[in-house]
Amino acid sequence: MTLQELKLNFFTELNTLYPATEIESFFYWLTQAYLKLSRLEVALQPEYKIEEIAIKNFQQATLQLKKFEPIQYIVGETEFFGFPFRVNPSVLIPRPETEELVAWIVEDFKNNKNSLKLLDVGTGSGCIPISLAKSLRQLEVTSIDVSAKAIETAKENAEVNEVEITFLEQDILKVEKLEENFDIIVSNPPYVRELEKEMMQENVLEHEPGLALFVSNEDPLIFYRKISELAFDSLSEEGILYLEINEYLAKETVQLINEIGFSFVEVKNDIFGKARMIKASRTSN
């Protein structure tokens, strides 16, 4: 089978399930993963002969895509903030808006050469703490998660990206006090309310870990309350708390953080104009 024939078969199998642009994107993900061919190489080599093992890999991937499994889980990796990350169903697939949160922190501290302690709450794939450790070498990073499988994945990603991070298995909701002080605390905790499920895509609902996504309708800010309380007690005098937030609950989240005692709270919109990030501190920065 040639590359051109493979592409035609791939599109034919999926054209009733996905838009053509998305199918094309999937195809390039798979040609890179299974054939080690770039987009340009695919375009220039339509008669490239495909080996049997690669054909079987594409057939298996097609079956998984028909079940709406995320392409990142199928190939087992993705890219975040320019760095490679392994992903699997035990961790969320990193989102572009989370890259914006990381970029905000990097921008704030890129000229600070002092040694700083950072705590990440909700490790997941490790995309936040690892990207920050790679980008800000002055950081001493600790990251916690309730999921042992998530921590295992994050440790693999730390090795891949050659950074040292202290990973701890902890349920943040059961932590009464952080054992040390930090200069930066960052978190992208669960914040999607049950009532928002109907707005989400099937591939997310059926395949990504609900533990890392959903909170109850009755107390949707449970993680923000706990993390902010711990941060208020454990941040250094000029320390900063950074949070990714639910765009529909920005006002309520700011009010909560103010009530806990943070004097300065800034909301930042993502590239789509949605309120998705918060920075909080005792003093203006």
PASEBA-1860 file (N, C-alpha, C; in nm, 3 decimals):
! residues 285
1> MTLQELKL> 0.084/-0.120/0.000/0.000/0.000/0.000/0.088/0.125/0.000 ~ 0.049/0.225/-0.081/0.125/0.350/-0.085/0.068/0.447/0.019 ~ 0.145/0.550/0.046/0.102/0.652/0.141/-0.027/0.720/0.093 ~ -0.037/0.743/-0.036/-0.156/0.804/-0.093/-0.279/0.716/-0.072 ~ -0.263/0.585/-0.092/-0.374/0.491/-0.072/-0.412/0.483/0.075 ~ -0.311/0.485/0.160/-0.336/0.481/0.305/-0.418/0.602/0.348 ~ -0.382/0.718/0.297/-0.453/0.841/0.331/-0.598/0.836/0.283 ~ -0.619/0.787/0.162/-0.755/0.778/0.108/-0.841/0.685/0.193
9> NFFTELNT> -0.786/0.570/0.230/-0.860/0.475/0.315/-0.892/0.536/0.451 ~ -0.798/0.606/0.507/-0.813/0.669/0.638/-0.927/0.770/0.635 ~ -0.928/0.857/0.534/-1.033/0.957/0.522/-1.169/0.892/0.499 ~ -1.173/0.788/0.417/-1.299/0.720/0.386/-1.361/0.660/0.512 ~ -1.277/0.603/0.599/-1.325/0.540/0.721/-1.381/0.641/0.822 ~ -1.330/0.762/0.821/-1.364/0.858/0.927/-1.448/0.977/0.882 ~ -1.476/0.987/0.751/-1.536/1.112/0.702/-1.679/1.137/0.750 ~ -1.746/1.036/0.803/-1.880/1.060/0.856/-1.878/1.096/1.005
17> LYPATEIE> -1.760/1.087/1.067/-1.749/1.109/1.212/-1.680/1.239/1.249 ~ -1.590/1.286/1.163/-1.511/1.405/1.194/-1.505/1.500/1.074 ~ -1.483/1.629/1.099/-1.459/1.722/0.988/-1.330/1.686/0.915 ~ -1.322/1.720/0.789/-1.206/1.686/0.707/-1.076/1.742/0.764 ~ -1.083/1.864/0.819/-0.962/1.926/0.875/-0.909/1.847/0.996 ~ -1.002/1.792/1.075/-0.962/1.714/1.192/-0.904/1.579/1.151 ~ -0.964/1.518/1.050/-0.912/1.390/0.998/-0.770/1.410/0.945 ~ -0.750/1.519/0.874/-0.617/1.549/0.820/-0.517/1.565/0.934
25> SFFYWLTQ> -0.559/1.634/1.039/-0.472/1.650/1.155/-0.436/1.516/1.218 ~ -0.538/1.429/1.232/-0.513/1.294/1.286/-0.411/1.220/1.200 ~ -0.428/1.230/1.069/-0.341/1.158/0.977/-0.196/1.201/0.995 ~ -0.173/1.330/1.013/-0.037/1.378/1.031/0.021/1.337/1.167 ~ -0.066/1.334/1.269/-0.021/1.280/1.398/0.032/1.137/1.381 ~ -0.045/1.057/1.308/-0.012/0.915/1.294/0.107/0.891/1.201 ~ 0.118/0.970/1.094/0.234/0.953/1.006/0.363/0.991/1.077 ~ 0.353/1.089/1.166/0.471/1.125/1.245/0.505/1.015/1.346
33> AYLKLSRL> 0.401/0.961/1.411/0.422/0.860/1.516/0.464/0.725/1.459 ~ 0.401/0.681/1.351/0.423/0.546/1.300/0.521/0.538/1.183 ~ 0.533/0.648/1.107/0.621/0.646/0.990/0.741/0.741/1.003 ~ 0.735/0.826/1.109/0.842/0.926/1.130/0.855/1.019/1.009 ~ 0.740/1.053/0.951/0.738/1.143/0.836/0.672/1.275/0.876 ~ 0.731/1.386/0.835/0.674/1.517/0.859/0.564/1.545/0.758 ~ 0.490/1.654/0.778/0.386/1.693/0.683/0.445/1.712/0.543 ~ 0.558/1.779/0.537/0.621/1.805/0.409/0.662/1.675/0.340
41> EVALQPEY> 0.718/1.583/0.418/0.760/1.454/0.361/0.640/1.375/0.311 ~ 0.528/1.383/0.383/0.405/1.316/0.340/0.359/1.374/0.207 ~ 0.362/1.506/0.194/0.318/1.572/0.071/0.408/1.539/-0.048 ~ 0.536/1.521/-0.022/0.632/1.499/-0.131/0.648/1.353/-0.171 ~ 0.593/1.261/-0.088/0.615/1.119/-0.116/0.484/1.040/-0.121 ~ 0.393/1.073/-0.210/0.264/1.002/-0.215/0.278/0.853/-0.249 ~ 0.387/0.814/-0.316/0.406/0.674/-0.354/0.491/0.596/-0.254 ~ 0.517/0.658/-0.139/0.595/0.593/-0.032/0.528/0.461/0.007
49> KIEEIAIK> 0.605/0.351/0.009/0.550/0.219/0.039/0.538/0.200/0.191 ~ 0.420/0.157/0.234/0.393/0.138/0.376/0.414/-0.008/0.415 ~ 0.492/-0.031/0.520/0.515/-0.167/0.568/0.391/-0.220/0.640 ~ 0.381/-0.351/0.647/0.262/-0.416/0.702/0.236/-0.375/0.847 ~ 0.340/-0.364/0.928/0.322/-0.328/1.069/0.262/-0.189/1.082 ~ 0.304/-0.097/0.995/0.250/0.039/0.998/0.104/0.041/0.954 ~ 0.071/-0.042/0.856/-0.069/-0.051/0.810/-0.157/-0.098/0.926 ~ -0.110/-0.198/1.000/-0.187/-0.250/1.114/-0.201/-0.143/1.222
57> NFQQATLQ> -0.095/-0.066/1.243/-0.102/0.042/1.342/-0.208/0.145/1.303 ~ -0.212/0.179/1.175/-0.312/0.275/1.127/-0.453/0.218/1.139 ~ -0.468/0.088/1.110/-0.600/0.026/1.121/-0.648/0.026/1.266 ~ -0.557/-0.003/1.359/-0.593/-0.001/1.501/-0.628/0.140/1.545 ~ -0.550/0.237/1.502/-0.577/0.377/1.537/-0.712/0.422/1.482 ~ -0.745/0.377/1.362/-0.874/0.412/1.302/-0.989/0.359/1.385 ~ -0.976/0.235/1.432/-1.080/0.177/1.519/-1.095/0.258/1.647 ~ -0.983/0.301/1.705/-0.988/0.380/1.828/-1.051/0.517/1.804
65> LKKFEPIQ> -1.019/0.577/1.690/-1.078/0.707/1.657/-1.228/0.695/1.635 ~ -1.273/0.581/1.584/-1.416/0.560/1.566/-1.488/0.554/1.702 ~ -1.414/0.520/1.805/-1.469/0.519/1.942/-1.446/0.654/2.011 ~ -1.395/0.750/1.935/-1.368/0.885/1.983/-1.260/0.891/2.091 ~ -1.167/0.798/2.084/-1.052/0.806/2.174/-0.963/0.922/2.128 ~ -0.911/1.001/2.221/-0.825/1.115/2.183/-0.699/1.068/2.110 ~ -0.663/1.139/2.006/-0.546/1.103/1.928/-0.419/1.103/2.013 ~ -0.414/1.190/2.114/-0.294/1.195/2.200/-0.278/1.066/2.279
73> YIVGETEF> -0.389/1.007/2.323/-0.380/0.879/2.394/-0.341/0.767/2.298 ~ -0.389/0.776/2.176/-0.360/0.671/2.078/-0.210/0.665/2.048 ~ -0.148/0.780/2.027/-0.004/0.781/1.998/0.079/0.785/2.126 ~ 0.013/0.817/2.240/0.081/0.812/2.370/0.167/0.933/2.403 ~ 0.151/1.040/2.326/0.233/1.158/2.355/0.169/1.283/2.297 ~ 0.216/1.396/2.347/0.173/1.525/2.295/0.284/1.625/2.323 ~ 0.259/1.749/2.284/0.357/1.855/2.310/0.290/1.964/2.392 ~ 0.364/2.019/2.488/0.312/2.126/2.572/0.424/2.225/2.597
81> FGFPFRVN> 0.399/2.350/2.567/0.496/2.457/2.587/0.629/2.427/2.516 ~ 0.618/2.353/2.406/0.736/2.320/2.327/0.812/2.198/2.376 ~ 0.759/2.130/2.478/0.827/2.014/2.536/0.745/1.887/2.515 ~ 0.811/1.770/2.504/0.737/1.645/2.482/0.682/1.587/2.612 ~ 0.560/1.536/2.605/0.497/1.474/2.722/0.426/1.345/2.683 ~ 0.449/1.242/2.762/0.375/1.119/2.746/0.240/1.134/2.815 ~ 0.135/1.084/2.752/0.001/1.092/2.810/-0.069/0.958/2.796 ~ -0.161/0.934/2.886/-0.241/0.812/2.887/-0.371/0.843/2.960
89> PSVLIPRP> -0.467/0.752/2.962/-0.597/0.782/3.023/-0.595/0.813/3.173 ~ -0.481/0.801/3.239/-0.474/0.835/3.382/-0.449/0.984/3.403 ~ -0.419/1.058/3.294/-0.392/1.201/3.307/-0.468/1.279/3.200 ~ -0.501/1.404/3.232/-0.563/1.491/3.134/-0.466/1.522/3.021 ~ -0.520/1.542/2.903/-0.440/1.590/2.792/-0.418/1.739/2.812 ~ -0.294/1.787/2.816/-0.267/1.929/2.840/-0.338/2.019/2.739 ~ -0.392/2.132/2.789/-0.468/2.225/2.707/-0.388/2.351/2.674 ~ -0.420/2.416/2.563/-0.352/2.541/2.526/-0.367/2.651/2.630
97> ETEELVAW> -0.485/2.659/2.695/-0.503/2.764/2.796/-0.410/2.745/2.916 ~ -0.374/2.620/2.942/-0.279/2.594/3.051/-0.140/2.641/3.011 ~ -0.108/2.633/2.882/0.017/2.690/2.834/0.023/2.840/2.863 ~ -0.092/2.906/2.850/-0.097/3.049/2.877/-0.071/3.078/3.026 ~ -0.119/2.991/3.113/-0.091/3.006/3.256/0.058/2.993/3.283 ~ 0.120/2.892/3.223/0.265/2.872/3.238/0.341/2.993/3.183 ~ 0.298/3.043/3.069/0.364/3.158/3.007/0.357/3.281/3.097 ~ 0.246/3.298/3.166/0.228/3.411/3.259/0.333/3.404/3.371
105> IVEDFKNN> 0.350/3.286/3.427/0.447/3.268/3.535/0.590/3.290/3.485 ~ 0.620/3.234/3.369/0.754/3.251/3.311/0.783/3.399/3.287 ~ 0.687/3.470/3.235/0.705/3.613/3.209/0.729/3.690/3.339 ~ 0.657/3.654/3.444/0.670/3.724/3.573/0.805/3.699/3.639 ~ 0.867/3.583/3.614/0.988/3.546/3.688/1.112/3.527/3.602 ~ 1.103/3.557/3.473/1.217/3.532/3.384/1.340/3.614/3.420 ~ 1.321/3.728/3.483/1.435/3.813/3.520/1.474/3.798/3.666 ~ 1.405/3.711/3.737/1.436/3.687/3.879/1.536/3.572/3.888
113> KNSLKLLD> 1.657/3.600/3.933/1.762/3.499/3.938/1.775/3.431/4.074 ~ 1.691/3.473/4.169/1.696/3.414/4.302/1.640/3.272/4.301 ~ 1.690/3.190/4.391/1.636/3.056/4.407/1.496/3.065/4.466 ~ 1.399/3.000/4.404/1.260/3.010/4.445/1.199/2.871/4.460 ~ 1.109/2.858/4.559/1.039/2.732/4.579/0.899/2.741/4.518 ~ 0.866/2.641/4.437/0.735/2.638/4.373/0.662/2.509/4.407 ~ 0.533/2.522/4.436/0.446/2.406/4.458/0.339/2.403/4.351 ~ 0.327/2.287/4.285/0.220/2.264/4.188/0.120/2.168/4.250
121> VGTGSGCI> -0.007/2.204/4.248/-0.112/2.119/4.306/-0.194/2.058/4.193 ~ -0.189/1.925/4.183/-0.260/1.854/4.078/-0.167/1.824/3.962 ~ -0.074/1.734/3.985/0.035/1.706/3.892/-0.012/1.669/3.752 ~ -0.105/1.572/3.743/-0.146/1.522/3.612/-0.027/1.468/3.535 ~ -0.012/1.508/3.413/0.100/1.464/3.329/0.231/1.528/3.372 ~ 0.221/1.628/3.458/0.341/1.703/3.499/0.369/1.820/3.408 ~ 0.275/1.854/3.320/0.302/1.956/3.219/0.334/2.092/3.280 ~ 0.264/2.131/3.388/0.289/2.262/3.448/0.424/2.264/3.521
129> PISLAKSL> 0.447/2.178/3.619/0.573/2.186/3.693/0.696/2.160/3.607 ~ 0.685/2.066/3.512/0.800/2.033/3.428/0.833/2.149/3.333 ~ 0.731/2.208/3.273/0.754/2.320/3.182/0.814/2.439/3.258 ~ 0.769/2.461/3.380/0.824/2.570/3.460/0.968/2.541/3.503 ~ 0.994/2.416/3.540/1.131/2.379/3.578/1.226/2.390/3.460 ~ 1.177/2.361/3.340/1.260/2.374/3.219/1.285/2.521/3.184 ~ 1.184/2.604/3.207/1.190/2.743/3.163/1.252/2.837/3.266 ~ 1.240/2.801/3.394/1.294/2.884/3.502/1.385/2.797/3.588
137> RQLEVTSI> 1.511/2.795/3.554/1.604/2.702/3.617/1.631/2.733/3.764 ~ 1.588/2.851/3.811/1.610/2.887/3.951/1.506/2.826/4.045 ~ 1.410/2.752/3.988/1.302/2.697/4.069/1.339/2.563/4.133 ~ 1.297/2.548/4.258/1.297/2.418/4.326/1.151/2.375/4.331 ~ 1.116/2.268/4.259/0.975/2.237/4.233/0.928/2.113/4.309 ~ 0.812/2.129/4.372/0.740/2.017/4.434/0.603/2.009/4.370 ~ 0.556/1.887/4.345/0.426/1.871/4.280/0.350/1.756/4.345 ~ 0.222/1.779/4.373/0.142/1.678/4.441/0.018/1.641/4.359
145> DVSAKAIE> -0.025/1.516/4.376/-0.145/1.468/4.309/-0.204/1.354/4.392 ~ -0.335/1.339/4.385/-0.401/1.231/4.457/-0.386/1.097/4.387 ~ -0.352/1.100/4.258/-0.346/0.979/4.176/-0.204/0.925/4.165 ~ -0.184/0.802/4.210/-0.053/0.738/4.199/-0.015/0.716/4.052 ~ -0.114/0.684/3.969/-0.086/0.661/3.827/-0.044/0.791/3.758 ~ -0.107/0.902/3.798/-0.069/1.031/3.741/0.075/1.065/3.779 ~ 0.111/1.042/3.903/0.247/1.071/3.949/0.348/0.984/3.874 ~ 0.312/0.860/3.851/0.401/0.771/3.775/0.426/0.827/3.635
153> TAKENAEV> 0.320/0.875/3.571/0.335/0.935/3.437/0.418/1.062/3.443 ~ 0.392/1.145/3.544/0.466/1.271/3.558/0.615/1.246/3.582 ~ 0.646/1.142/3.659/0.787/1.108/3.683/0.856/1.068/3.552 ~ 0.785/0.993/3.469/0.841/0.956/3.337/0.867/1.081/3.255 ~ 0.774/1.176/3.260/0.790/1.299/3.183/0.903/1.387/3.236 ~ 0.923/1.383/3.366/1.035/1.458/3.423/1.168/1.400/3.374 ~ 1.174/1.268/3.364/1.295/1.203/3.312/1.316/1.238/3.165 ~ 1.209/1.232/3.088/1.219/1.265/2.945/1.271/1.407/2.925
161> NEVEITFL> 1.222/1.498/3.010/1.259/1.639/2.997/1.380/1.679/3.083 ~ 1.437/1.582/3.152/1.561/1.601/3.227/1.552/1.713/3.329 ~ 1.448/1.705/3.414/1.436/1.798/3.526/1.413/1.720/3.655 ~ 1.454/1.779/3.765/1.435/1.718/3.896/1.318/1.783/3.967 ~ 1.220/1.702/4.002/1.101/1.751/4.071/1.067/1.653/4.181 ~ 1.023/1.705/4.294/0.977/1.621/4.404/0.828/1.596/4.386 ~ 0.790/1.470/4.364/0.650/1.435/4.346/0.597/1.368/4.472 ~ 0.479/1.411/4.516/0.418/1.357/4.637/0.275/1.313/4.607
169> EQDILKVE> 0.239/1.195/4.657/0.101/1.148/4.643/0.021/1.197/4.764 ~ -0.065/1.294/4.742/-0.144/1.354/4.850/-0.280/1.398/4.797 ~ -0.380/1.390/4.884/-0.511/1.447/4.854/-0.514/1.587/4.914 ~ -0.510/1.688/4.830/-0.498/1.826/4.879/-0.614/1.863/4.971 ~ -0.730/1.802/4.951/-0.845/1.834/5.035/-0.829/1.783/5.177 ~ -0.734/1.691/5.197/-0.710/1.637/5.331/-0.585/1.694/5.397 ~ -0.517/1.783/5.328/-0.396/1.845/5.382/-0.436/1.960/5.473 ~ -0.395/1.955/5.599/-0.430/2.061/5.693/-0.333/2.178/5.687
177> KLEENFDI> -0.207/2.148/5.657/-0.106/2.253/5.649/0.008/2.205/5.562 ~ 0.058/2.292/5.476/0.174/2.257/5.395/0.297/2.255/5.483 ~ 0.386/2.160/5.458/0.499/2.137/5.547/0.612/2.237/5.530 ~ 0.610/2.317/5.424/0.711/2.420/5.405/0.651/2.541/5.336 ~ 0.727/2.649/5.331/0.680/2.770/5.265/0.725/2.772/5.119 ~ 0.648/2.841/5.037/0.677/2.850/4.894/0.670/2.994/4.847 ~ 0.740/3.020/4.739/0.736/3.152/4.677/0.629/3.159/4.569 ~ 0.599/3.044/4.510/0.497/3.035/4.405/0.415/2.909/4.429
185> IVSNPPYV> 0.284/2.922/4.423/0.196/2.805/4.424/0.108/2.816/4.299 ~ 0.099/2.707/4.224/0.021/2.707/4.102/-0.067/2.582/4.098 ~ -0.186/2.598/4.041/-0.274/2.481/4.030/-0.373/2.499/3.916 ~ -0.400/2.387/3.851/-0.510/2.376/3.756/-0.599/2.264/3.809 ~ -0.680/2.295/3.911/-0.757/2.190/3.978/-0.884/2.154/3.901 ~ -0.954/2.050/3.943/-1.084/2.020/3.882/-1.178/2.138/3.900 ~ -1.249/2.178/3.793/-1.340/2.292/3.807/-1.464/2.284/3.719 ~ -1.480/2.177/3.643/-1.596/2.166/3.555/-1.714/2.112/3.635
193> RELEKEMM> -1.822/2.189/3.641/-1.940/2.145/3.715/-2.014/2.034/3.639 ~ -2.081/1.950/3.713/-2.158/1.841/3.651/-2.256/1.895/3.547 ~ -2.312/2.013/3.574/-2.411/2.069/3.483/-2.350/2.113/3.349 ~ -2.217/2.123/3.344/-2.149/2.164/3.221/-2.110/2.046/3.132 ~ -2.138/1.925/3.177/-2.100/1.807/3.100/-2.161/1.806/2.961 ~ -2.285/1.855/2.951/-2.355/1.849/2.822/-2.288/1.936/2.716 ~ -2.201/2.028/2.759/-2.131/2.115/2.665/-1.997/2.056/2.620 ~ -1.961/1.941/2.677/-1.830/1.884/2.650/-1.836/1.778/2.540
201> QENVLEHE> -1.724/1.761/2.473/-1.717/1.664/2.364/-1.710/1.522/2.418 ~ -1.758/1.428/2.336/-1.765/1.288/2.378/-1.628/1.230/2.408 ~ -1.526/1.270/2.330/-1.394/1.213/2.352/-1.338/1.250/2.489 ~ -1.378/1.367/2.542/-1.335/1.407/2.675/-1.413/1.332/2.781 ~ -1.546/1.330/2.766/-1.632/1.267/2.866/-1.606/1.118/2.880 ~ -1.581/1.050/2.767/-1.569/0.906/2.769/-1.428/0.855/2.800 ~ -1.327/0.940/2.783/-1.191/0.886/2.789/-1.095/0.958/2.884 ~ -1.119/1.085/2.917/-1.027/1.154/3.007/-1.073/1.136/3.152
209> PGLALFVS> -0.980/1.142/3.248/-1.013/1.109/3.388/-1.105/1.212/3.454 ~ -1.224/1.168/3.489/-1.321/1.256/3.553/-1.271/1.313/3.685 ~ -1.186/1.237/3.754/-1.129/1.282/3.881/-1.057/1.415/3.867 ~ -0.997/1.437/3.750/-0.920/1.560/3.727/-1.004/1.671/3.664 ~ -1.129/1.641/3.633/-1.213/1.738/3.562/-1.327/1.795/3.645 ~ -1.404/1.708/3.712/-1.535/1.747/3.758/-1.545/1.775/3.908 ~ -1.633/1.870/3.937/-1.670/1.902/4.076/-1.822/1.907/4.083 ~ -1.875/1.906/4.204/-2.020/1.906/4.221/-2.078/2.043/4.188
217> NEDPLIFY> -2.204/2.044/4.150/-2.273/2.171/4.127/-2.289/2.249/4.257 ~ -2.297/2.176/4.369/-2.323/2.239/4.498/-2.202/2.314/4.552 ~ -2.082/2.263/4.527/-1.961/2.328/4.581/-1.850/2.328/4.474 ~ -1.869/2.402/4.366/-1.774/2.396/4.254/-1.638/2.457/4.284 ~ -1.629/2.538/4.391/-1.503/2.604/4.423/-1.429/2.535/4.537 ~ -1.462/2.410/4.563/-1.404/2.339/4.677/-1.251/2.336/4.672 ~ -1.194/2.314/4.554/-1.049/2.308/4.544/-0.986/2.447/4.556 ~ -1.052/2.546/4.501/-0.999/2.683/4.510/-0.996/2.733/4.654
225> RKISELAF> -1.100/2.698/4.729/-1.104/2.737/4.870/-0.988/2.674/4.946 ~ -0.971/2.544/4.929/-0.867/2.473/5.004/-0.728/2.519/4.964 ~ -0.703/2.528/4.833/-0.570/2.567/4.785/-0.538/2.711/4.827 ~ -0.636/2.799/4.819/-0.614/2.939/4.856/-0.587/2.953/5.006 ~ -0.659/2.877/5.087/-0.635/2.881/5.231/-0.495/2.832/5.265 ~ -0.455/2.721/5.205/-0.321/2.668/5.229/-0.215/2.765/5.177 ~ -0.241/2.826/5.063/-0.145/2.919/5.004/-0.130/3.044/5.091 ~ -0.239/3.092/5.144/-0.233/3.213/5.227/-0.144/3.192/5.349
233> DSLSEEGI> -0.147/3.071/5.404/-0.066/3.039/5.522/0.077/3.002/5.488 ~ 0.102/2.959/5.364/0.232/2.900/5.332/0.315/2.976/5.230 ~ 0.258/3.077/5.167/0.337/3.157/5.073/0.428/3.253/5.147 ~ 0.543/3.280/5.089/0.632/3.381/5.145/0.563/3.517/5.138 ~ 0.619/3.617/5.203/0.554/3.748/5.213/0.517/3.805/5.076 ~ 0.606/3.788/4.978/0.579/3.837/4.844/0.541/3.724/4.747 ~ 0.500/3.613/4.804/0.464/3.497/4.723/0.338/3.518/4.641 ~ 0.325/3.439/4.535/0.212/3.456/4.443/0.144/3.321/4.418
241> LYLEINEY> 0.012/3.327/4.415/-0.072/3.211/4.382/-0.125/3.228/4.240 ~ -0.107/3.126/4.157/-0.158/3.127/4.021/-0.257/3.011/4.004 ~ -0.372/3.040/3.942/-0.475/2.938/3.926/-0.538/2.944/3.787 ~ -0.562/2.828/3.728/-0.649/2.822/3.612/-0.791/2.807/3.666 ~ -0.886/2.878/3.606/-1.021/2.883/3.664/-1.129/2.850/3.561 ~ -1.248/2.828/3.614/-1.367/2.810/3.531/-1.413/2.948/3.484 ~ -1.420/2.965/3.353/-1.455/3.097/3.297/-1.591/3.147/3.345 ~ -1.682/3.055/3.381/-1.816/3.094/3.424/-1.821/3.132/3.572
249> LAKETVQL> -1.711/3.108/3.643/-1.710/3.135/3.787/-1.597/3.230/3.828 ~ -1.555/3.314/3.736/-1.443/3.404/3.764/-1.476/3.500/3.878 ~ -1.592/3.562/3.874/-1.631/3.658/3.977/-1.636/3.592/4.114 ~ -1.698/3.474/4.120/-1.710/3.402/4.248/-1.574/3.359/4.301 ~ -1.484/3.320/4.209/-1.350/3.276/4.250/-1.270/3.394/4.307 ~ -1.278/3.509/4.242/-1.210/3.628/4.292/-1.262/3.665/4.431 ~ -1.393/3.663/4.447/-1.453/3.696/4.577/-1.403/3.601/4.686 ~ -1.399/3.473/4.654/-1.352/3.373/4.750/-1.208/3.401/4.792
257> INEIGFSF> -1.121/3.428/4.695/-0.979/3.451/4.724/-0.960/3.579/4.805 ~ -1.040/3.681/4.773/-1.035/3.805/4.852/-1.075/3.780/4.997 ~ -1.181/3.703/5.016/-1.231/3.675/5.151/-1.130/3.597/5.233 ~ -1.051/3.515/5.168/-0.948/3.439/5.240/-0.836/3.531/5.288 ~ -0.817/3.644/5.221/-0.720/3.742/5.271/-0.625/3.800/5.169 ~ -0.629/3.750/5.046/-0.540/3.804/4.943/-0.589/3.943/4.900 ~ -0.500/4.041/4.909/-0.538/4.180/4.881/-0.541/4.211/4.732 ~ -0.454/4.144/4.656/-0.441/4.174/4.514/-0.476/4.050/4.432
265> VEVKNDIF> -0.581/4.058/4.356/-0.625/3.947/4.273/-0.646/3.998/4.130 ~ -0.575/3.936/4.037/-0.583/3.977/3.896/-0.637/3.862/3.813 ~ -0.737/3.892/3.730/-0.794/3.794/3.637/-0.734/3.819/3.500 ~ -0.694/3.713/3.432/-0.637/3.725/3.298/-0.719/3.643/3.200 ~ -0.749/3.701/3.086/-0.823/3.630/2.981/-0.728/3.549/2.895 ~ -0.780/3.441/2.837/-0.700/3.364/2.741/-0.711/3.429/2.603 ~ -0.653/3.367/2.502/-0.649/3.428/2.369/-0.788/3.440/2.307 ~ -0.886/3.369/2.364/-1.022/3.377/2.313/-1.108/3.476/2.393
273> GKARMIKA> -1.042/3.550/2.484/-1.112/3.650/2.562/-1.190/3.595/2.680 ~ -1.163/3.471/2.718/-1.233/3.409/2.831/-1.150/3.422/2.958 ~ -1.216/3.452/3.069/-1.148/3.464/3.198/-1.103/3.326/3.242 ~ -0.973/3.297/3.234/-0.927/3.161/3.258/-0.813/3.150/3.360 ~ -0.759/3.263/3.407/-0.645/3.257/3.497/-0.654/3.364/3.605 ~ -0.600/3.333/3.720/-0.597/3.428/3.831/-0.458/3.431/3.892 ~ -0.415/3.551/3.932/-0.293/3.569/4.009/-0.330/3.641/4.138 ~ -0.289/3.588/4.251/-0.326/3.646/4.379/-0.204/3.661/4.469
281> SRTSN> -0.200/3.772/4.545/-0.088/3.796/4.636/-0.132/3.888/4.749 ~ -0.049/3.895/4.853/-0.076/3.988/4.962/-0.032/4.130/4.926 ~ 0.073/4.139/4.847/0.128/4.268/4.806/0.121/4.282/4.655 ~ 0.121/4.404/4.604/0.118/4.424/4.459/0.250/4.380/4.399 ~ 0.245/4.320/4.280/0.365/4.270/4.215/0.387/4.339/4.082
END
